[in-house]
């Protein structure tokens, strides 16, 4: 299957979530958003050990970045988190735009802003991401990251 077809199918699947999963209207939906913000802030904390950050992910979690093979499985996720924490000159902050619950699935749409440097003496390059992160409750009701889909691009220079 081509990447274009796979991407179209994935977008179609995400767009159909409201039709597939009956929405649960939670009076305390702000609790989901607050918990998701806590998780994203912890992931942005590069001083937190990768093994600790790994606990925010389900065992079957997948990270799908543009032009890269999906990162799936605990070993691959741990390597990704370890490499990201070790990368010098990268700063990144996640944010949410919308959070919606569909039974035990919570969809967070948002993004991130950051900058990276090739080396300590280089000028920073700003970047932005757009994300869709699917959280799923585990058996104890704890929200954990299940699927991450994002893109990234340099931020246009307005000057």
PAZADO-659282 format. One line per 8 residues: number of its first residue (from 1); their letters; for each residue x, y, z of N, C-alpha, C, O. Coordinates in steps of 0.001 Angstrom, whole numbers. Layout:
N
NUM) A) X Y Z X Y Z X Y Z X Y Z; ...
//
This chain:
159
1) XXXXXXXX) 849 -1166 0 0 0 0 903 1241 0 1869 1309 760; 587 2205 -845 1411 3407 -929 1211 4265 316 204 4152 1016; 2201 5128 574 2110 6030 1721 915 6963 1570 248 7283 2554; 642 7402 342 -464 8326 100 -1799 7669 452 -2649 8296 1085; -1989 6414 49 -3230 5704 356 -3336 5457 1857 -4400 5638 2448; -2228 5042 2469 -2237 4794 3912 -2567 6066 4677 -3322 6028 5648; -2009 7190 4248 -2287 8464 4905 -3755 8837 4751 -4391 9282 5706; -4293 8655 3544 -5706 8969 3314 -6608 8101 4185 -7598 8588 4732
9) XXXXXXXX) -6272 6813 4315 -7065 5925 5163 -6999 6349 6624 -8010 6329 7327; -5814 6732 7079 -5645 7157 8465 -6443 8426 8726 -7117 8530 9751; -6376 9390 7816 -7129 10632 7983 -8621 10331 7998 -9361 10899 8801; -9066 9441 7116 -10473 9054 7098 -10894 8404 8395 -11982 8672 8905; -10037 7546 8936 -10333 6884 10197 -10455 7900 11323 -11395 7849 12115; -9498 8827 11391 -9548 9838 12449 -10786 10713 12309 -11418 11059 13307; -11137 11076 11070 -12304 11925 10847 -13591 11202 11228 -14585 11850 11556; -13590 9873 11190 -14806 9132 11479 -14939 8713 12934 -15907 8036 13280
17) XXXXXXXX) -14002 9091 13798 -14104 8694 15200 -15463 9003 15806 -16021 8143 16487; -16030 10197 15590 -17334 10445 16197 -18397 9456 15724 -19310 9136 16486; -18304 8965 14488 -19285 8014 13985 -19028 6606 14505 -19966 5827 14669; -17764 6272 14765 -17402 4922 15201 -17631 4733 16693 -18163 3710 17125; -17233 5704 17460 -17288 5585 18913 -18362 6518 19470 -18313 7722 19219; -19321 5997 20212 -20335 6882 20780 -19704 7821 21797 -18967 7391 22684; -19995 9077 21661 -19381 10084 22530 -19912 9956 23952 -21107 9761 24173; -19012 10070 24892 -19383 10121 26294 -19241 11573 26729 -18140 12123 26724
25) XXXXXXXX) -20330 12177 27096 -20289 13559 27533 -19960 13546 29017 -20776 13141 29846; -18781 13986 29331 -18341 13982 30723 -18472 15374 31300 -17983 16350 30731; -19140 15451 32437 -19290 16741 33101 -17937 17283 33531 -17771 18491 33704; -16980 16397 33701 -15655 16823 34145 -14628 16645 33024 -13527 16153 33269; -14981 17044 31788 -14046 16895 30672 -12783 17719 30873 -11743 17419 30285; -12869 18761 31704 -11673 19542 32009 -10620 18689 32718 -9431 19006 32670; -11050 17611 33375 -10110 16704 34035 -9241 16004 32995 -8033 15864 33188; -9857 15556 31876 -9078 14945 30798 -8026 15921 30285 -6854 15572 30145
33) XXXXXXXX) -8460 17148 30008 -7516 18125 29458 -6404 18431 30451 -5242 18540 30059; -6738 18571 31722 -5714 18841 32735 -4714 17690 32810 -3510 17921 32919; -5201 16462 32754 -4303 15297 32806 -3420 15251 31563 -2230 14947 31659; -3988 15547 30407 -3203 15537 29173 -2129 16607 29215 -999 16360 28793; -2455 17783 29712 -1451 18850 29847 -326 18388 30770 844 18630 30476; -660 17728 31883 363 17193 32790 1284 16214 32064 2504 16270 32220; 697 15319 31273 1490 14323 30544 2402 15011 29534 3583 14677 29438; 1864 15968 28780 2671 16655 27771 3793 17463 28412 4902 17508 27880
41) XXXXXXXX) 3520 18097 29542 4573 18841 30251 5671 17892 30729 6855 18224 30670; 5277 16718 31199 6277 15730 31635 7118 15265 30443 8332 15106 30568; 6483 15047 29291 7238 14639 28114 8191 15736 27643 9259 15445 27104; 7806 16996 27844 8677 18118 27469 9855 18278 28429 10833 18945 28092; 9781 17683 29607 10831 17788 30621 11966 16824 30276 11915 15640 30608; 12967 17342 29619 14067 16504 29139 14958 16006 30278 15809 15143 30066; 14766 16548 31489 15556 16052 32620 14937 14799 33241 15599 14092 34001; 13672 14521 32921 13002 13330 33438 13559 12100 32705 13668 12113 31479
49) XXXXXXXX) 13908 11053 33434 14446 9853 32774 13474 9287 31741 12259 9309 31934; 14027 8787 30653 13207 8209 29580 12351 7060 30101 11222 6876 29644; 12872 6289 31048 12097 5168 31590 10847 5670 32317 9813 5003 32301; 10938 6829 32947 9781 7425 33619 8783 7930 32591 7579 7713 32731; 9282 8612 31545 8388 9124 30499 7727 7993 29722 6616 8159 29219; 8385 6858 29617 7821 5704 28920 6523 5235 29587 5646 4686 28921; 6402 5452 30896 5206 5011 31624 3949 5756 31203 2847 5329 31550; 4077 6866 30461 2922 7603 29958 2353 6962 28696 1322 7408 28193
57) XXXXXXXX) 3012 5917 28174 2605 5263 26930 2034 3875 27206 2494 3172 28106; 1019 3487 26416 531 2109 26435 1603 1202 25858 2466 1656 25106; 1554 -71 26203 2510 -1042 25660 2440 -1128 24140 3447 -1413 23492; 1259 -886 23559 1101 -978 22106 1067 399 21432 516 545 20341; 1655 1397 22079 1663 2756 21534 2509 2829 20259 3444 2055 20054; 2137 3790 19417 2849 4028 18161 3015 5527 17980 2075 6292 18197; 4219 5951 17580 4472 7336 17192 4712 7338 15694 5570 6616 15185; 3931 8170 14988 4045 8249 13532 4483 9659 13150 3707 10612 13225
65) XXXXXXXX) 5744 9767 12738 6315 11037 12313 6406 11052 10789 6493 9995 10163; 6387 12230 10195 6453 12298 8735 7772 11736 8198 8844 11968 8757; 7661 10998 7110 8825 10461 6392 9691 9524 7224 10872 9347 6927; 9123 8931 8248 9862 7985 9076 8995 6758 9340 7766 6823 9309; 9658 5653 9596 8927 4436 9955 8264 4651 11315 8819 5339 12171; 7086 4070 11519 6430 4192 12828 7332 3651 13937 8055 2670 13760; 7265 4318 15069 7998 3877 16257 6996 3109 17090 6050 3690 17622; 7196 1803 17208 6230 982 17931 6948 -21 18814 8017 -528 18475
73) XXXXXXXX) 6333 -291 19951 6905 -1236 20903 7714 -524 21970 8285 538 21723; 7759 -1110 23151 8423 -470 24301 9898 -199 24055 10407 851 24447; 10592 -1132 23409 12029 -942 23179 12262 233 22240 13122 1075 22501; 11501 298 21142 11650 1392 20185 11244 2727 20813 11901 3743 20590; 10163 2726 21597 9746 3955 22268 10794 4435 23266 11089 5628 23342; 11352 3500 24027 12386 3876 24991 13603 4460 24277 14164 5458 24730; 14014 3854 23173 15149 4381 22401 14832 5787 21894 15676 6680 21976; 13627 5986 21374 13222 7300 20879 13263 8340 22002 13806 9429 21817
81) XXXXXXXX) 12695 8010 23159 12677 8947 24282 14083 9233 24802 14394 10364 25177; 14928 8208 24822 16314 8381 25269 17077 9271 24293 17784 10191 24705; 16931 8995 22998 17613 9807 21978 17139 11250 22009 17946 12171 21884; 15836 11456 22174 15291 12816 22217 15830 13584 23418 16135 14771 23308; 15948 12921 24554 16457 13583 25759 17943 13915 25629 18419 14905 26186; 18671 13078 24886 20115 13265 24740 20477 14293 23671 21598 14802 23653; 19536 14600 22783 19821 15529 21687 20107 16915 22252 19305 17474 23000; 21237 17444 21889 21628 18785 22346 20959 19837 21478 20751 19620 20284
89) XXXXXXXX) 20630 20952 22058 20156 22093 21297 18713 22036 20850 18312 22826 19996; 17917 21128 21396 16503 21065 21025 15659 21450 22232 15848 20934 23334; 14728 22364 22004 13729 22724 23000 12369 22577 22344 12189 22979 21194; 11410 22006 23057 10094 21757 22472 9039 21840 23566 9225 21304 24658; 7934 22513 23271 6825 22627 24208 5527 22265 23494 5187 22866 22475; 4804 21281 24028 3515 20862 23471 2392 21751 24004 2518 22359 25067; 1305 21818 23260 81 22472 23727 -1117 21754 23106 -972 21026 22124; -2295 21965 23684 -3522 21373 23139 -4415 22491 22622 -4419 23602 23151
97) XXXXXXXX) -5172 22171 21575 -6200 23080 21065 -7580 22552 21471 -8416 23289 21992; -7794 21256 21219 -9077 20643 21565 -8827 19278 22191 -7855 18591 21874; -9722 18910 23081 -9687 17589 23709 -11120 17066 23712 -12029 17719 24224; -11310 15877 23132 -12638 15272 23085 -12559 13826 23522 -11615 13111 23184; -13566 13396 24283 -13624 12018 24779 -14670 11235 23997 -15763 11724 23714; -14295 9993 23654 -15186 9031 23020 -15017 7728 23796 -14124 6934 23499; -15873 7512 24785 -15779 6371 25699 -14400 6365 26367 -14069 7296 27100; -13587 5315 26120 -12282 5245 26805 -11145 5818 25967 -9975 5647 26309
105) XXXXXXXX) -11484 6500 24867 -10489 7145 24004 -10630 8655 24151 -11740 9187 24110; -9514 9339 24319 -9513 10798 24354 -8611 11276 23222 -7454 10868 23122; -9153 12143 22373 -8420 12680 21231 -7979 14089 21580 -8807 14954 21867; -6677 14319 21554 -6121 15650 21804 -5508 16149 20504 -4601 15528 19949; -6014 17270 20031 -5461 17901 18837 -4721 19135 19312 -5242 19925 20099; -3513 19292 18830 -2708 20426 19273 -1456 20550 18458 -1454 20335 17246; -394 20898 19134 861 21089 18424 2000 21314 19381 1927 21004 20571; 3036 21854 18829 4214 22156 19624 5017 23245 18953 4908 23476 17749
113) XXXXXXXX) 5802 23890 19733 6713 24920 19237 8073 24634 19836 8186 24130 20953; 9085 24959 19088 10414 24751 19619 11470 25321 18719 11188 26024 17749; 12700 24998 19066 13833 25393 18237 14947 24387 18414 15024 23694 19429; 15805 24315 17420 16948 23423 17491 18159 24142 16911 18035 25083 16128; 19308 23680 17310 20586 24201 16821 21436 23025 16362 21455 21970 16995; 22132 23224 15258 23068 22193 14795 24202 22012 15789 24670 20896 16016; 24639 23113 16376 25706 23091 17379 25522 24305 18274 24744 25199 17942; 26218 24356 19395 26005 25457 20348 26268 26852 19778 25734 27836 20290
121) XXXXXXXX) 27087 26948 18721 27412 28258 18151 26486 28675 17017 26578 29806 16539; 25596 27789 16573 24734 28109 15437 23495 28875 15898 23114 28840 17068; 22891 29557 14951 21647 30274 15220 20516 29259 15401 20494 28240 14710; 19585 29517 16309 18470 28574 16476 17533 28612 15272 17340 29657 14650; 16961 27466 14959 15962 27335 13900 14636 26988 14581 14514 25955 15238; 13658 27860 14415 12346 27631 15033 11561 26622 14199 11672 26588 12973; 10766 25800 14886 9901 24851 14191 8566 24763 14918 8433 25154 16077; 7593 24238 14200 6255 24041 14767 5759 22672 14333 6104 22185 13256
129) XXXXXXXX) 4943 22056 15182 4324 20778 14848 2815 20903 14996 2312 21745 15740; 2117 20058 14280 692 19836 14480 552 18383 14873 1145 17506 14245; -231 18118 15914 -327 16765 16460 -1773 16331 16620 -2668 17138 16871; -1969 15035 16468 -3169 14372 16959 -2652 13253 17848 -1923 12371 17391; -3028 13292 19107 -2583 12274 20056 -3826 11582 20602 -4731 12220 21140; -3846 10266 20451 -4941 9471 20984 -4499 8882 22314 -3483 8191 22395; -5261 9159 23339 -5037 8600 24660 -6099 7528 24876 -7239 7678 24437; -5728 6466 25542 -6679 5406 25865 -6549 5101 27347 -5443 5043 27884
137) XXXXXXXX) -7678 4907 28001 -7640 4532 29407 -7176 3090 29532 -7580 2231 28747; -6322 2823 30523 -5949 1433 30793 -7009 831 31715 -8014 1477 32015; -6788 -387 32157 -7788 -1083 32984 -8097 -362 34285 -9178 -535 34848; -7156 449 34770 -7384 1175 36024 -8006 2553 35789 -8256 3290 36743; -8262 2908 34503 -8850 4210 34192 -7837 5311 33975 -8216 6473 33833; -6547 4972 33946 -5490 5955 33738 -5317 6224 32252 -5185 5292 31459; -5316 7502 31874 -5076 7862 30476 -3608 7673 30137 -2724 8147 30851; -3359 6968 29030 -1997 6792 28535 -1995 7035 27029 -3011 6860 26357
145) XXXXXXXX) -849 7437 26517 -713 7704 25088 -792 6391 24332 -131 5410 24675; -1622 6395 23286 -1819 5204 22472 -1279 5407 21059 -559 4552 20545; -1620 6532 20426 -1165 6835 19066 -789 8308 18993 -1496 9165 19522; 336 8595 18331 774 9969 18111 1014 10138 16614 1756 9369 16002; 380 11149 16038 565 11466 14627 921 12945 14566 203 13779 15118; 2029 13278 13897 2391 14692 13819 3143 14998 12540 3660 14112 11859; 3182 16294 12240 4040 16793 11178 4870 17921 11764 4598 18384 12872; 5865 18358 11041 6753 19395 11539 7227 20224 10376 7419 19716 9272
153) XXXXXXX) 7418 21521 10631 7918 22418 9594 8638 23580 10243 8340 23945 11380; 9595 24171 9516 10226 25388 10035 9177 26491 10144 8214 26514 9378; 9359 27386 11079 8476 28522 11235 8950 29597 10260 10142 29896 10190; 8014 30175 9509 8372 31201 8529 8962 32409 9232 8506 32807 10304; 9978 32985 8617 10607 34195 9154 9772 35395 8728 9677 35703 7540; 9170 36069 9699 8311 37206 9405 9087 38488 9152 8496 39515 8818; 10389 38439 9307 11215 39651 9179 11694 39837 7839 12401 40807 7565
//
